[in-house]
Amino acid sequence: MNAKQREELKQLLLALHSELTEKTPAKIEPNRTDDARIGGDEDEQPLNEMMQAIASNRNRNMDGVLARVLKALGKLRDDPDSFGECEECGDEIVLGRLRAMPYAEYCVTCQGAKDGPKGPATRKKLTDYT
């Protein structure tokens, strides 16, 4: 990776950092603040709880991405020659992957092995029913 490419990725990381730090954490106010109060819509409370869970997951994901962006910026600052190398195997991460996700820590192969299978397939085949 040359200096021009590193500078391009640094700008992408700085823009992403700025975008993530400007966003305020998502928050959904509960629609029922008093246990004695029961609203007219029985679906209102579960829906609100689901929205709170989604907001919480988004906040957690944003924090994780921000931490990875800061780590990548630190690596660019402290050891620019090793920026863009897979932390597992040491091979160079493809530039297209870094442009799409400039905070990537692993090459596609190592990331796939790290993620691994999520479990057995849950979808049944037509032949499973005969």
N, C-alpha and C positions, 0 to 999 in steps of 0.2 A: 504494500500500500504506500502510495506516495504522499507527500506533504499536502498537495492540493486536495486529494481525496479525504485525508484526515481533517482538513479545514472544513470541507463540505459537511462531514459527519458531525464535527463540533458545532457548526451552525444549526444543524438539525436537532442536536441534543439541547442546545441552548434555547431554541424555540419551543421544544417539548417541555423543558424545565419551566420556562415562563408560562406556558399554557397551564401546566399542572399546578403551579403555585398561585396563579390568579383565580383558579376555581375555588369556590367555597364548598366545604363538605355538604353533600346532600342531606337534607333533614326533612322528615315528614312528621308533622305534629299529630299526636293521637287525637282521634275524633271523639273519644270517650275518656274524659279525665276523671270521672266519678263512677265508681263501681255501681252505685245505686241507680244511675241514669241509664236507661236502656232506650236506644234510639228506635225509630220506627222501621228502619231497614236492618234486618238481621244479617245481611251480607256486608254491612258497612264496616264493622270492626275487623272481621277476618281480612277483608280487602286492604284496610289500612295497615294491619300487621304485616301483610305480604309486601306492601309498598315500603314499609320501614326496613324489612329484611333486604329488599333489593337495594335500597339506598345505602345500607350498611355494607353490603358486598361491594358496591361501586366505590365507596370510600376506601375500603380495604385494598381493592385492586389499584386504585390511584396511588395509595401510599406505597405499594409494592413497586409500581412502575417508577415513581419518583425516586425511590431508593436505588433502583437499578440505573436510572439516568445519572444520579449523583456519583455512583460508583464508576460509570463509564467516563464521566467528565474528569474524575480524579485520575483515572488510568491514562486518559489523554494528556493530562497535565504532568503526571509523575513519570510515566513510562510510555511515551508516544509510539515508540517502535514496536511495542508488543500489543498496541491497540488493534483490535480486529482479529486477534488470534483466539482460537477456541481454548477455553480454560481447561478442557478435558484432554484433548489430544494434541493441542498446539498447532494444528493446521490453521490456515488462514480462512476466516469466515468470508463467504462469497459477498462481494460488494453489494449486490442486489438485496441480499438479506439485511445487510447493515443499513442500507438506505431506507428499507421498509421499517426496520426496527433497530435504530442505531445503538441501542443499549443491549443488543444480543450478546450473550456470554458464551454460547456454544454454537458449533456448526450444526447443520441440519441433521447429520448422522448422529452426533452425540446427543443432541436435544431429543431426537426420536428415541434413542436408547434410554435416556434419562426419564422421559415421559412413560415409556413402556405401554403395554396394553392396559386398558382400563378395567379389564375383567372379561368374563365370558360374554359372548354375544347373547343378548336378551331377545332378539327377534327370532321368531320361529320360522322354519322353512315349511313349505307346503307338505313335504314328505314327512314331517314330524307328526302329522295328524293322521297318518294312515296306519 
